[in-house]
Amino acid sequence: MEESLKIFKALADETRLKIVRLLLKGDKCVCEIIPFVKRTQSTVSIQLAKLENLGIVESRREGKSVYYSLSNN
């Protein structure tokens, strides 16, 4: 129950919810997420880190880019 509460609380934030909705369409790098959520690179990275810490998203590095996707867990 406590983990579900943390996830719902995370998704209550408009920026994080927008990120999750975008990732439903497929993997994205930060540079693709920024214009969609209309936030700075710093803000997007912080929000992605929160989502990743909760296990909602996962990341993979390809060269200099980091791509994010929804977690399968």
N, CA, C, O and CB atoms as a CASP TS submission, in Angstrom:
PFRMAT TS
TARGET T0000
AUTHOR 0000-0000-0000
METHOD Language model
MODEL 1
PARENT N/A
ATOM      1  N   MET     1       0.829  -1.197   0.000  1.00  0.00           N
ATOM      2  CA  MET     1       0.000   0.000   0.000  1.00  0.00           C
ATOM      3  C   MET     1       0.869   1.255   0.000  1.00  0.00           C
ATOM      4  O   MET     1       0.581   2.214  -0.715  1.00  0.00           O
ATOM      5  CB  MET     1      -0.940   0.002   1.212  1.00  0.00           C
ATOM      6  N   GLU     2       1.938   1.244   0.810  1.00  0.00           N
ATOM      7  CA  GLU     2       2.804   2.420   0.916  1.00  0.00           C
ATOM      8  C   GLU     2       3.494   2.726  -0.416  1.00  0.00           C
ATOM      9  O   GLU     2       3.647   3.890  -0.786  1.00  0.00           O
ATOM     10  CB  GLU     2       3.854   2.209   2.014  1.00  0.00           C
ATOM     11  N   GLU     3       3.912   1.669  -1.139  1.00  0.00           N
ATOM     12  CA  GLU     3       4.560   1.887  -2.431  1.00  0.00           C
ATOM     13  C   GLU     3       3.573   2.470  -3.439  1.00  0.00           C
ATOM     14  O   GLU     3       3.929   3.355  -4.217  1.00  0.00           O
ATOM     15  CB  GLU     3       5.152   0.573  -2.965  1.00  0.00           C
ATOM     16  N   SER     4       2.352   1.983  -3.428  1.00  0.00           N
ATOM     17  CA  SER     4       1.319   2.524  -4.320  1.00  0.00           C
ATOM     18  C   SER     4       1.078   3.995  -4.026  1.00  0.00           C
ATOM     19  O   SER     4       0.904   4.794  -4.946  1.00  0.00           O
ATOM     20  CB  SER     4       0.005   1.734  -4.175  1.00  0.00           C
ATOM     21  N   LEU     5       1.069   4.352  -2.763  1.00  0.00           N
ATOM     22  CA  LEU     5       0.868   5.742  -2.368  1.00  0.00           C
ATOM     23  C   LEU     5       1.989   6.627  -2.916  1.00  0.00           C
ATOM     24  O   LEU     5       1.732   7.735  -3.386  1.00  0.00           O
ATOM     25  CB  LEU     5       0.796   5.860  -0.837  1.00  0.00           C
ATOM     26  N   LYS     6       3.233   6.140  -2.856  1.00  0.00           N
ATOM     27  CA  LYS     6       4.374   6.899  -3.385  1.00  0.00           C
ATOM     28  C   LYS     6       4.237   7.103  -4.891  1.00  0.00           C
ATOM     29  O   LYS     6       4.537   8.180  -5.407  1.00  0.00           O
ATOM     30  CB  LYS     6       5.699   6.177  -3.067  1.00  0.00           C
ATOM     31  N   ILE     7       3.788   6.076  -5.585  1.00  0.00           N
ATOM     32  CA  ILE     7       3.630   6.176  -7.041  1.00  0.00           C
ATOM     33  C   ILE     7       2.525   7.169  -7.391  1.00  0.00           C
ATOM     34  O   ILE     7       2.708   8.013  -8.269  1.00  0.00           O
ATOM     35  CB  ILE     7       3.316   4.791  -7.651  1.00  0.00           C
ATOM     36  N   PHE     8       1.387   7.076  -6.717  1.00  0.00           N
ATOM     37  CA  PHE     8       0.296   8.018  -6.984  1.00  0.00           C
ATOM     38  C   PHE     8       0.706   9.450  -6.647  1.00  0.00           C
ATOM     39  O   PHE     8       0.333  10.389  -7.351  1.00  0.00           O
ATOM     40  CB  PHE     8      -0.953   7.629  -6.182  1.00  0.00           C
ATOM     41  N   LYS     9       1.464   9.610  -5.584  1.00  0.00           N
ATOM     42  CA  LYS     9       1.948  10.939  -5.201  1.00  0.00           C
ATOM     43  C   LYS     9       2.889  11.491  -6.272  1.00  0.00           C
ATOM     44  O   LYS     9       2.840  12.677  -6.596  1.00  0.00           O
ATOM     45  CB  LYS     9       2.667  10.883  -3.830  1.00  0.00           C
ATOM     46  N   ALA    10       3.739  10.632  -6.815  1.00  0.00           N
ATOM     47  CA  ALA    10       4.660  11.059  -7.873  1.00  0.00           C
ATOM     48  C   ALA    10       3.896  11.493  -9.118  1.00  0.00           C
ATOM     49  O   ALA    10       4.258  12.476  -9.764  1.00  0.00           O
ATOM     50  CB  ALA    10       5.638   9.927  -8.224  1.00  0.00           C
ATOM     51  N   LEU    11       2.846  10.762  -9.450  1.00  0.00           N
ATOM     52  CA  LEU    11       2.072  11.071 -10.653  1.00  0.00           C
ATOM     53  C   LEU    11       1.112  12.235 -10.452  1.00  0.00           C
ATOM     54  O   LEU    11       0.512  12.714 -11.414  1.00  0.00           O
ATOM     55  CB  LEU    11       1.298   9.853 -11.092  1.00  0.00           C
ATOM     56  N   ALA    12       0.962  12.692  -9.224  1.00  0.00           N
ATOM     57  CA  ALA    12       0.124  13.860  -8.951  1.00  0.00           C
ATOM     58  C   ALA    12       0.792  15.143  -9.430  1.00  0.00           C
ATOM     59  O   ALA    12       0.130  16.168  -9.594  1.00  0.00           O
ATOM     60  CB  ALA    12      -0.184  13.957  -7.457  1.00  0.00           C
ATOM     61  N   ASP    13       2.104  15.087  -9.653  1.00  0.00           N
ATOM     62  CA  ASP    13       2.838  16.239 -10.170  1.00  0.00           C
ATOM     63  C   ASP    13       2.611  16.331 -11.679  1.00  0.00           C
ATOM     64  O   ASP    13       2.811  15.351 -12.397  1.00  0.00           O
ATOM     65  CB  ASP    13       4.363  16.129  -9.840  1.00  0.00           C
ATOM     66  N   GLU    14       2.200  17.490 -12.158  1.00  0.00           N
ATOM     67  CA  GLU    14       1.851  17.668 -13.571  1.00  0.00           C
ATOM     68  C   GLU    14       3.011  17.343 -14.507  1.00  0.00           C
ATOM     69  O   GLU    14       2.810  16.688 -15.529  1.00  0.00           O
ATOM     70  CB  GLU    14       1.391  19.090 -13.814  1.00  0.00           C
ATOM     71  N   THR    15       4.213  17.787 -14.177  1.00  0.00           N
ATOM     72  CA  THR    15       5.369  17.543 -15.044  1.00  0.00           C
ATOM     73  C   THR    15       5.673  16.056 -15.132  1.00  0.00           C
ATOM     74  O   THR    15       5.895  15.533 -16.224  1.00  0.00           O
ATOM     75  CB  THR    15       6.600  18.304 -14.529  1.00  0.00           C
ATOM     76  N   ARG    16       5.686  15.372 -13.999  1.00  0.00           N
ATOM     77  CA  ARG    16       5.978  13.937 -14.012  1.00  0.00           C
ATOM     78  C   ARG    16       4.892  13.165 -14.757  1.00  0.00           C
ATOM     79  O   ARG    16       5.194  12.208 -15.469  1.00  0.00           O
ATOM     80  CB  ARG    16       6.114  13.404 -12.578  1.00  0.00           C
ATOM     81  N   LEU    17       3.644  13.567 -14.600  1.00  0.00           N
ATOM     82  CA  LEU    17       2.558  12.902 -15.317  1.00  0.00           C
ATOM     83  C   LEU    17       2.708  13.104 -16.826  1.00  0.00           C
ATOM     84  O   LEU    17       2.492  12.169 -17.596  1.00  0.00           O
ATOM     85  CB  LEU    17       1.190  13.432 -14.839  1.00  0.00           C
ATOM     86  N   LYS    18       3.074  14.303 -17.251  1.00  0.00           N
ATOM     87  CA  LYS    18       3.299  14.566 -18.677  1.00  0.00           C
ATOM     88  C   LYS    18       4.428  13.698 -19.219  1.00  0.00           C
ATOM     89  O   LYS    18       4.339  13.173 -20.329  1.00  0.00           O
ATOM     90  CB  LYS    18       3.620  16.051 -18.907  1.00  0.00           C
ATOM     91  N   ILE    19       5.487  13.552 -18.431  1.00  0.00           N
ATOM     92  CA  ILE    19       6.616  12.718 -18.857  1.00  0.00           C
ATOM     93  C   ILE    19       6.158  11.272 -19.049  1.00  0.00           C
ATOM     94  O   ILE    19       6.481  10.646 -20.059  1.00  0.00           O
ATOM     95  CB  ILE    19       7.771  12.785 -17.821  1.00  0.00           C
ATOM     96  N   VAL    20       5.415  10.746 -18.092  1.00  0.00           N
ATOM     97  CA  VAL    20       4.933   9.368 -18.187  1.00  0.00           C
ATOM     98  C   VAL    20       4.025   9.205 -19.400  1.00  0.00           C
ATOM     99  O   VAL    20       4.124   8.210 -20.118  1.00  0.00           O
ATOM    100  CB  VAL    20       4.185   8.964 -16.902  1.00  0.00           C
ATOM    101  N   ARG    21       3.151  10.162 -19.632  1.00  0.00           N
ATOM    102  CA  ARG    21       2.256  10.093 -20.803  1.00  0.00           C
ATOM    103  C   ARG    21       3.051  10.089 -22.103  1.00  0.00           C
ATOM    104  O   ARG    21       2.704   9.370 -23.040  1.00  0.00           O
ATOM    105  CB  ARG    21       1.268  11.276 -20.799  1.00  0.00           C
ATOM    106  N   LEU    22       4.115  10.885 -22.167  1.00  0.00           N
ATOM    107  CA  LEU    22       4.955  10.905 -23.364  1.00  0.00           C
ATOM    108  C   LEU    22       5.673   9.571 -23.542  1.00  0.00           C
ATOM    109  O   LEU    22       5.781   9.068 -24.660  1.00  0.00           O
ATOM    110  CB  LEU    22       5.976  12.052 -23.285  1.00  0.00           C
ATOM    111  N   LEU    23       6.159   9.004 -22.456  1.00  0.00           N
ATOM    112  CA  LEU    23       6.894   7.744 -22.537  1.00  0.00           C
ATOM    113  C   LEU    23       5.996   6.562 -22.885  1.00  0.00           C
ATOM    114  O   LEU    23       6.492   5.500 -23.262  1.00  0.00           O
ATOM    115  CB  LEU    23       7.597   7.475 -21.230  1.00  0.00           C
ATOM    116  N   LEU    24       4.685   6.732 -22.764  1.00  0.00           N
ATOM    117  CA  LEU    24       3.761   5.693 -23.229  1.00  0.00           C
ATOM    118  C   LEU    24       3.903   5.476 -24.733  1.00  0.00           C
ATOM    119  O   LEU    24       3.585   4.402 -25.244  1.00  0.00           O
ATOM    120  CB  LEU    24       2.309   6.067 -22.882  1.00  0.00           C
ATOM    121  N   LYS    25       4.380   6.500 -25.436  1.00  0.00           N
ATOM    122  CA  LYS    25       4.540   6.436 -26.889  1.00  0.00           C
ATOM    123  C   LYS    25       5.878   5.839 -27.298  1.00  0.00           C
ATOM    124  O   LYS    25       6.101   5.571 -28.479  1.00  0.00           O
ATOM    125  CB  LYS    25       4.399   7.818 -27.487  1.00  0.00           C
ATOM    126  N   GLY    26       6.780   5.625 -26.325  1.00  0.00           N
ATOM    127  CA  GLY    26       8.080   5.033 -26.641  1.00  0.00           C
ATOM    128  C   GLY    26       9.216   5.738 -25.929  1.00  0.00           C
ATOM    129  O   GLY    26       9.017   6.738 -25.239  1.00  0.00           O
ATOM    130  N   ASP    27      10.408   5.198 -26.110  1.00  0.00           N
ATOM    131  CA  ASP    27      11.609   5.735 -25.473  1.00  0.00           C
ATOM    132  C   ASP    27      11.895   7.149 -25.958  1.00  0.00           C
ATOM    133  O   ASP    27      11.698   7.469 -27.130  1.00  0.00           O
ATOM    134  CB  ASP    27      12.812   4.830 -25.749  1.00  0.00           C
ATOM    135  N   LYS    28      12.360   7.987 -25.045  1.00  0.00           N
ATOM    136  CA  LYS    28      12.695   9.374 -25.380  1.00  0.00           C
ATOM    137  C   LYS    28      13.952   9.783 -24.635  1.00  0.00           C
ATOM    138  O   LYS    28      14.209   9.323 -23.523  1.00  0.00           O
ATOM    139  CB  LYS    28      11.523  10.331 -25.037  1.00  0.00           C
ATOM    140  N   CYS    29      14.734  10.658 -25.267  1.00  0.00           N
ATOM    141  CA  CYS    29      15.862  11.260 -24.559  1.00  0.00           C
ATOM    142  C   CYS    29      15.377  12.573 -23.938  1.00  0.00           C
ATOM    143  O   CYS    29      14.308  13.080 -24.279  1.00  0.00           O
ATOM    144  CB  CYS    29      17.090  11.501 -25.527  1.00  0.00           C
ATOM    145  N   VAL    30      16.175  13.104 -23.032  1.00  0.00           N
ATOM    146  CA  VAL    30      15.789  14.340 -22.340  1.00  0.00           C
ATOM    147  C   VAL    30      15.490  15.447 -23.349  1.00  0.00           C
ATOM    148  O   VAL    30      14.558  16.230 -23.165  1.00  0.00           O
ATOM    149  CB  VAL    30      16.905  14.790 -21.368  1.00  0.00           C
ATOM    150  N   CYS    31      16.286  15.505 -24.414  1.00  0.00           N
ATOM    151  CA  CYS    31      16.099  16.570 -25.412  1.00  0.00           C
ATOM    152  C   CYS    31      14.737  16.486 -26.100  1.00  0.00           C
ATOM    153  O   CYS    31      14.247  17.496 -26.605  1.00  0.00           O
ATOM    154  CB  CYS    31      17.204  16.503 -26.462  1.00  0.00           C
ATOM    155  N   GLU    32      14.118  15.311 -26.131  1.00  0.00           N
ATOM    156  CA  GLU    32      12.783  15.159 -26.712  1.00  0.00           C
ATOM    157  C   GLU    32      11.682  15.444 -25.686  1.00  0.00           C
ATOM    158  O   GLU    32      10.562  15.801 -26.052  1.00  0.00           O
ATOM    159  CB  GLU    32      12.613  13.747 -27.279  1.00  0.00           C
ATOM    160  N   ILE    33      12.004  15.286 -24.420  1.00  0.00           N
ATOM    161  CA  ILE    33      11.019  15.493 -23.357  1.00  0.00           C
ATOM    162  C   ILE    33      10.860  16.975 -23.035  1.00  0.00           C
ATOM    163  O   ILE    33       9.752  17.434 -22.758  1.00  0.00           O
ATOM    164  CB  ILE    33      11.427  14.724 -22.095  1.00  0.00           C
ATOM    165  N   ILE    34      11.961  17.725 -23.071  1.00  0.00           N
ATOM    166  CA  ILE    34      11.958  19.147 -22.688  1.00  0.00           C
ATOM    167  C   ILE    34      10.874  19.956 -23.408  1.00  0.00           C
ATOM    168  O   ILE    34      10.091  20.631 -22.738  1.00  0.00           O
ATOM    169  CB  ILE    34      13.320  19.761 -22.978  1.00  0.00           C
ATOM    170  N   PRO    35      10.795  19.917 -24.749  1.00  0.00           N
ATOM    171  CA  PRO    35       9.761  20.745 -25.405  1.00  0.00           C
ATOM    172  C   PRO    35       8.336  20.279 -25.102  1.00  0.00           C
ATOM    173  O   PRO    35       7.402  21.080 -25.114  1.00  0.00           O
ATOM    174  CB  PRO    35       9.977  20.739 -26.910  1.00  0.00           C
ATOM    175  N   PHE    36       8.174  18.993 -24.831  1.00  0.00           N
ATOM    176  CA  PHE    36       6.840  18.462 -24.544  1.00  0.00           C
ATOM    177  C   PHE    36       6.316  18.975 -23.207  1.00  0.00           C
ATOM    178  O   PHE    36       5.141  19.326 -23.094  1.00  0.00           O
ATOM    179  CB  PHE    36       6.864  16.932 -24.544  1.00  0.00           C
ATOM    180  N   VAL    37       7.178  19.019 -22.194  1.00  0.00           N
ATOM    181  CA  VAL    37       6.736  19.445 -20.860  1.00  0.00           C
ATOM    182  C   VAL    37       6.976  20.933 -20.610  1.00  0.00           C
ATOM    183  O   VAL    37       6.495  21.489 -19.623  1.00  0.00           O
ATOM    184  CB  VAL    37       7.450  18.633 -19.793  1.00  0.00           C
ATOM    185  N   LYS    38       7.722  21.570 -21.513  1.00  0.00           N
ATOM    186  CA  LYS    38       8.007  23.013 -21.419  1.00  0.00           C
ATOM    187  C   LYS    38       8.662  23.378 -20.089  1.00  0.00           C
ATOM    188  O   LYS    38       8.242  24.307 -19.399  1.00  0.00           O
ATOM    189  CB  LYS    38       6.715  23.820 -21.593  1.00  0.00           C
ATOM    190  N   ARG    39       9.703  22.619 -19.751  1.00  0.00           N
ATOM    191  CA  ARG    39      10.492  22.860 -18.544  1.00  0.00           C
ATOM    192  C   ARG    39      11.970  22.862 -18.929  1.00  0.00           C
ATOM    193  O   ARG    39      12.330  22.446 -20.030  1.00  0.00           O
ATOM    194  CB  ARG    39      10.196  21.780 -17.442  1.00  0.00           C
ATOM    195  N   THR    40      12.818  23.329 -18.022  1.00  0.00           N
ATOM    196  CA  THR    40      14.258  23.363 -18.290  1.00  0.00           C
ATOM    197  C   THR    40      14.834  21.952 -18.244  1.00  0.00           C
ATOM    198  O   THR    40      14.216  21.023 -17.723  1.00  0.00           O
ATOM    199  CB  THR    40      14.984  24.273 -17.273  1.00  0.00           C
ATOM    200  N   GLN    41      16.035  21.818 -18.805  1.00  0.00           N
ATOM    201  CA  GLN    41      16.726  20.527 -18.795  1.00  0.00           C
ATOM    202  C   GLN    41      16.948  20.057 -17.365  1.00  0.00           C
ATOM    203  O   GLN    41      16.795  18.874 -17.059  1.00  0.00           O
ATOM    204  CB  GLN    41      18.071  20.623 -19.540  1.00  0.00           C
ATOM    205  N   SER    42      17.304  20.978 -16.505  1.00  0.00           N
ATOM    206  CA  SER    42      17.544  20.653 -15.100  1.00  0.00           C
ATOM    207  C   SER    42      16.286  20.104 -14.434  1.00  0.00           C
ATOM    208  O   SER    42      16.340  19.085 -13.746  1.00  0.00           O
ATOM    209  CB  SER    42      18.036  21.889 -14.347  1.00  0.00           C
ATOM    210  N   THR    43      15.170  20.770 -14.637  1.00  0.00           N
ATOM    211  CA  THR    43      13.902  20.335 -14.044  1.00  0.00           C
ATOM    212  C   THR    43      13.498  18.963 -14.564  1.00  0.00           C
ATOM    213  O   THR    43      13.080  18.100 -13.791  1.00  0.00           O
ATOM    214  CB  THR    43      12.794  21.354 -14.337  1.00  0.00           C
ATOM    215  N   VAL    44      13.621  18.760 -15.869  1.00  0.00           N
ATOM    216  CA  VAL    44      13.254  17.469 -16.462  1.00  0.00           C
ATOM    217  C   VAL    44      14.137  16.357 -15.899  1.00  0.00           C
ATOM    218  O   VAL    44      13.644  15.278 -15.569  1.00  0.00           O
ATOM    219  CB  VAL    44      13.375  17.523 -18.006  1.00  0.00           C
ATOM    220  N   SER    45      15.428  16.615 -15.789  1.00  0.00           N
ATOM    221  CA  SER    45      16.344  15.604 -15.251  1.00  0.00           C
ATOM    222  C   SER    45      16.009  15.250 -13.807  1.00  0.00           C
ATOM    223  O   SER    45      16.059  14.081 -13.426  1.00  0.00           O
ATOM    224  CB  SER    45      17.786  16.096 -15.340  1.00  0.00           C
ATOM    225  N   ILE    46      15.672  16.244 -13.012  1.00  0.00           N
ATOM    226  CA  ILE    46      15.294  15.997 -11.612  1.00  0.00           C
ATOM    227  C   ILE    46      14.024  15.149 -11.550  1.00  0.00           C
ATOM    228  O   ILE    46      13.943  14.207 -10.762  1.00  0.00           O
ATOM    229  CB  ILE    46      15.082  17.337 -10.855  1.00  0.00           C
ATOM    230  N   GLN    47      13.039  15.481 -12.377  1.00  0.00           N
ATOM    231  CA  GLN    47      11.776  14.737 -12.373  1.00  0.00           C
ATOM    232  C   GLN    47      11.983  13.304 -12.864  1.00  0.00           C
ATOM    233  O   GLN    47      11.371  12.374 -12.339  1.00  0.00           O
ATOM    234  CB  GLN    47      10.730  15.449 -13.248  1.00  0.00           C
ATOM    235  N   LEU    48      12.840  13.125 -13.866  1.00  0.00           N
ATOM    236  CA  LEU    48      13.139  11.779 -14.356  1.00  0.00           C
ATOM    237  C   LEU    48      13.846  10.955 -13.288  1.00  0.00           C
ATOM    238  O   LEU    48      13.575   9.763 -13.141  1.00  0.00           O
ATOM    239  CB  LEU    48      13.999  11.848 -15.623  1.00  0.00           C
ATOM    240  N   ALA    49      14.743  11.580 -12.547  1.00  0.00           N
ATOM    241  CA  ALA    49      15.440  10.877 -11.464  1.00  0.00           C
ATOM    242  C   ALA    49      14.448  10.407 -10.403  1.00  0.00           C
ATOM    243  O   ALA    49      14.568   9.294  -9.891  1.00  0.00           O
ATOM    244  CB  ALA    49      16.512  11.789 -10.825  1.00  0.00           C
ATOM    245  N   LYS    50      13.476  11.242 -10.072  1.00  0.00           N
ATOM    246  CA  LYS    50      12.454  10.847  -9.094  1.00  0.00           C
ATOM    247  C   LYS    50      11.644   9.661  -9.608  1.00  0.00           C
ATOM    248  O   LYS    50      11.378   8.715  -8.866  1.00  0.00           O
ATOM    249  CB  LYS    50      11.517  12.030  -8.781  1.00  0.00           C
ATOM    250  N   LEU    51      11.253   9.716 -10.882  1.00  0.00           N
ATOM    251  CA  LEU    51      10.488   8.618 -11.470  1.00  0.00           C
ATOM    252  C   LEU    51      11.318   7.339 -11.542  1.00  0.00           C
ATOM    253  O   LEU    51      10.799   6.241 -11.346  1.00  0.00           O
ATOM    254  CB  LEU    51       9.998   9.002 -12.867  1.00  0.00           C
ATOM    255  N   GLU    52      12.603   7.491 -11.823  1.00  0.00           N
ATOM    256  CA  GLU    52      13.482   6.321 -11.897  1.00  0.00           C
ATOM    257  C   GLU    52      13.690   5.707 -10.507  1.00  0.00           C
ATOM    258  O   GLU    52      13.695   4.485 -10.361  1.00  0.00           O
ATOM    259  CB  GLU    52      14.843   6.709 -12.519  1.00  0.00           C
ATOM    260  N   ASN    53      13.858   6.546  -9.501  1.00  0.00           N
ATOM    261  CA  ASN    53      14.030   6.046  -8.128  1.00  0.00           C
ATOM    262  C   ASN    53      12.813   5.265  -7.645  1.00  0.00           C
ATOM    263  O   ASN    53      12.943   4.352  -6.829  1.00  0.00           O
ATOM    264  CB  ASN    53      14.302   7.206  -7.177  1.00  0.00           C
ATOM    265  N   LEU    54      11.647   5.616  -8.140  1.00  0.00           N
ATOM    266  CA  LEU    54      10.415   4.910  -7.768  1.00  0.00           C
ATOM    267  C   LEU    54      10.164   3.679  -8.638  1.00  0.00           C
ATOM    268  O   LEU    54       9.219   2.928  -8.398  1.00  0.00           O
ATOM    269  CB  LEU    54       9.227   5.854  -7.866  1.00  0.00           C
ATOM    270  N   GLY    55      11.009   3.475  -9.646  1.00  0.00           N
ATOM    271  CA  GLY    55      10.851   2.323 -10.521  1.00  0.00           C
ATOM    272  C   GLY    55       9.800   2.505 -11.597  1.00  0.00           C
ATOM    273  O   GLY    55       9.373   1.532 -12.219  1.00  0.00           O
ATOM    274  N   ILE    56       9.380   3.738 -11.825  1.00  0.00           N
ATOM    275  CA  ILE    56       8.362   4.013 -12.846  1.00  0.00           C
ATOM    276  C   ILE    56       9.001   4.070 -14.231  1.00  0.00           C
ATOM    277  O   ILE    56       8.424   3.592 -15.208  1.00  0.00           O
ATOM    278  CB  ILE    56       7.626   5.340 -12.541  1.00  0.00           C
ATOM    279  N   VAL    57      10.186   4.654 -14.308  1.00  0.00           N
ATOM    280  CA  VAL    57      10.921   4.706 -15.573  1.00  0.00           C
ATOM    281  C   VAL    57      12.298   4.082 -15.379  1.00  0.00           C
ATOM    282  O   VAL    57      12.785   3.939 -14.257  1.00  0.00           O
ATOM    283  CB  VAL    57      11.048   6.171 -16.087  1.00  0.00           C
ATOM    284  N   GLU    58      12.910   3.715 -16.501  1.00  0.00           N
ATOM    285  CA  GLU    58      14.280   3.221 -16.489  1.00  0.00           C
ATOM    286  C   GLU    58      15.044   3.927 -17.596  1.00  0.00           C
ATOM    287  O   GLU    58      14.453   4.464 -18.532  1.00  0.00           O
ATOM    288  CB  GLU    58      14.331   1.670 -16.668  1.00  0.00           C
ATOM    289  N   SER    59      16.353   3.919 -17.478  1.00  0.00           N
ATOM    290  CA  SER    59      17.173   4.639 -18.446  1.00  0.00           C
ATOM    291  C   SER    59      18.224   3.724 -19.048  1.00  0.00           C
ATOM    292  O   SER    59      18.609   2.713 -18.459  1.00  0.00           O
ATOM    293  CB  SER    59      17.841   5.849 -17.793  1.00  0.00           C
ATOM    294  N   ARG    60      18.680   4.104 -20.240  1.00  0.00           N
ATOM    295  CA  ARG    60      19.797   3.417 -20.883  1.00  0.00           C
ATOM    296  C   ARG    60      20.615   4.463 -21.630  1.00  0.00           C
ATOM    297  O   ARG    60      20.067   5.416 -22.183  1.00  0.00           O
ATOM    298  CB  ARG    60      19.300   2.281 -21.853  1.00  0.00           C
ATOM    299  N   ARG    61      21.907   4.277 -21.640  1.00  0.00           N
ATOM    300  CA  ARG    61      22.807   5.223 -22.294  1.00  0.00           C
ATOM    301  C   ARG    61      23.154   4.704 -23.685  1.00  0.00           C
ATOM    302  O   ARG    61      23.479   3.531 -23.868  1.00  0.00           O
ATOM    303  CB  ARG    61      24.094   5.445 -21.451  1.00  0.00           C
ATOM    304  N   GLU    62      23.076   5.610 -24.660  1.00  0.00           N
ATOM    305  CA  GLU    62      23.514   5.330 -26.028  1.00  0.00           C
ATOM    306  C   GLU    62      24.438   6.464 -26.429  1.00  0.00           C
ATOM    307  O   GLU    62      23.978   7.551 -26.778  1.00  0.00           O
ATOM    308  CB  GLU    62      22.293   5.191 -27.028  1.00  0.00           C
ATOM    309  N   GLY    63      25.730   6.216 -26.381  1.00  0.00           N
ATOM    310  CA  GLY    63      26.699   7.272 -26.657  1.00  0.00           C
ATOM    311  C   GLY    63      26.597   8.356 -25.602  1.00  0.00           C
ATOM    312  O   GLY    63      26.723   8.082 -24.408  1.00  0.00           O
ATOM    313  N   LYS    64      26.371   9.580 -26.037  1.00  0.00           N
ATOM    314  CA  LYS    64      26.256  10.700 -25.105  1.00  0.00           C
ATOM    315  C   LYS    64      24.826  10.926 -24.624  1.00  0.00           C
ATOM    316  O   LYS    64      24.593  11.733 -23.725  1.00  0.00           O
ATOM    317  CB  LYS    64      26.772  11.959 -25.755  1.00  0.00           C
ATOM    318  N   SER    65      23.880  10.224 -25.212  1.00  0.00           N
ATOM    319  CA  SER    65      22.466  10.422 -24.869  1.00  0.00           C
ATOM    320  C   SER    65      21.979   9.369 -23.881  1.00  0.00           C
ATOM    321  O   SER    65      22.432   8.224 -23.889  1.00  0.00           O
ATOM    322  CB  SER    65      21.602  10.388 -26.133  1.00  0.00           C
ATOM    323  N   VAL    66      21.045   9.788 -23.032  1.00  0.00           N
ATOM    324  CA  VAL    66      20.373   8.868 -22.114  1.00  0.00           C
ATOM    325  C   VAL    66      18.910   8.809 -22.536  1.00  0.00           C
ATOM    326  O   VAL    66      18.237   9.834 -22.644  1.00  0.00           O
ATOM    327  CB  VAL    66      20.525   9.324 -20.604  1.00  0.00           C
ATOM    328  N   TYR    67      18.434   7.597 -22.772  1.00  0.00           N
ATOM    329  CA  TYR    67      17.048   7.397 -23.176  1.00  0.00           C
ATOM    330  C   TYR    67      16.248   6.836 -22.009  1.00  0.00           C
ATOM    331  O   TYR    67      16.733   5.995 -21.252  1.00  0.00           O
ATOM    332  CB  TYR    67      16.960   6.456 -24.397  1.00  0.00           C
ATOM    333  N   TYR    68      15.031   7.310 -21.879  1.00  0.00           N
ATOM    334  CA  TYR    68      14.149   6.885 -20.798  1.00  0.00           C
ATOM    335  C   TYR    68      12.954   6.150 -21.379  1.00  0.00           C
ATOM    336  O   TYR    68      12.463   6.476 -22.460  1.00  0.00           O
ATOM    337  CB  TYR    68      13.688   8.093 -19.952  1.00  0.00           C
ATOM    338  N   SER    69      12.503   5.155 -20.638  1.00  0.00           N
ATOM    339  CA  SER    69      11.317   4.394 -21.027  1.00  0.00           C
ATOM    340  C   SER    69      10.565   4.008 -19.764  1.00  0.00           C
ATOM    341  O   SER    69      11.106   4.076 -18.660  1.00  0.00           O
ATOM    342  CB  SER    69      11.698   3.125 -21.864  1.00  0.00           C
ATOM    343  N   LEU    70       9.321   3.606 -19.936  1.00  0.00           N
ATOM    344  CA  LEU    70       8.555   3.129 -18.790  1.00  0.00           C
ATOM    345  C   LEU    70       9.119   1.785 -18.357  1.00  0.00           C
ATOM    346  O   LEU    70       9.489   0.956 -19.189  1.00  0.00           O
ATOM    347  CB  LEU    70       7.038   3.013 -19.131  1.00  0.00           C
ATOM    348  N   SER    71       9.181   1.584 -17.078  1.00  0.00           N
ATOM    349  CA  SER    71       9.706   0.341 -16.517  1.00  0.00           C
ATOM    350  C   SER    71       8.717  -0.794 -16.735  1.00  0.00           C
ATOM    351  O   SER    71       7.504  -0.586 -16.728  1.00  0.00           O
ATOM    352  CB  SER    71      10.011   0.505 -15.017  1.00  0.00           C
ATOM    353  N   ASN    72       9.241  -1.978 -16.924  1.00  0.00           N
ATOM    354  CA  ASN    72       8.389  -3.166 -17.072  1.00  0.00           C
ATOM    355  C   ASN    72       7.970  -3.739 -15.732  1.00  0.00           C
ATOM    356  O   ASN    72       7.154  -4.659 -15.677  1.00  0.00           O
ATOM    357  CB  ASN    72       9.109  -4.232 -17.876  1.00  0.00           C
ATOM    358  N   ASN    73       8.519  -3.208 -14.657  1.00  0.00           N
ATOM    359  CA  ASN    73       8.222  -3.752 -13.315  1.00  0.00           C
ATOM    360  C   ASN    73       6.922  -3.232 -12.781  1.00  0.00           C
ATOM    361  O   ASN    73       6.525  -3.587 -11.671  1.00  0.00           O
ATOM    362  CB  ASN    73       9.332  -3.416 -12.340  1.00  0.00           C
TER
END
